[in-house]
Amino acid sequence: MTLTYTCYRFDALPPTVLYRLLALRIDVFGIAAGLLYQDLDGLDETAWHVVAQTPEGEVVGCLRVLLTDPKTIGRVVTHPDWRHQGVATRLMEVAIDEIERVYPGAVMMLNARTFAKGLYAKLGFKEVGDEFIEVGVPHIRMERHP
């Protein structure tokens, strides 16, 4: 099945897409992982959102880009039924391309779950610093320089 990948500014997100991406994040990061954390942290409204959707409009993956310095990629999530099919990689490629188009030469950063650092390394991110615990899960800071 062909997915569409779209980068939205928050004010351009259709309400149904916003609802579905928030539901996916809460389902995967909160309910399925058994974690209690504040997903609605006030940062989505100034972020870009890259969304993977089926032709029927189901959101099967998403991420957000905070327009900080460095540009910060986070909340990378793929629906469990769509894992290991390249969704997260393609989401990241779209985000990287858009950041490079709008902010040439920008440094990018993310806090990777340690088990997923190989995905980000393949996209040019390098480990920075030591592993740390965020919301009870081991993470490592990674950066991508132009």
Salt bridges, closest charged atoms under 4 A:
ASP39 OD2 - ARG25 NH2 3.05
ASP39 OD1 - ARG75 NE 2.73
ASP41 OD2 - ARG64 NH2 2.72
ASP41 OD2 - ARG75 NH2 3.15
ASP44 OD2 - ARG25 NH2 2.83
ASP44 OD1 - HIS49 NE2 3.94
ASP44 OD1 - ARG64 NH1 3.06
ASP81 OD2 - HIS79 ND1 3.84
GLU93 OE1 - ARG90 NH1 3.22
GLU98 OE2 - ARG9 NH2 3.18
GLU98 OE2 - ARG101 NH2 2.72
GLU100 OE2 - ARG144 NH1 2.80
GLU127 OE2 - LYS117 NZ 3.28
GLU143 OE2 - ARG141 NH2 2.80
GLU143 OE1 - HIS145 NE2 2.90
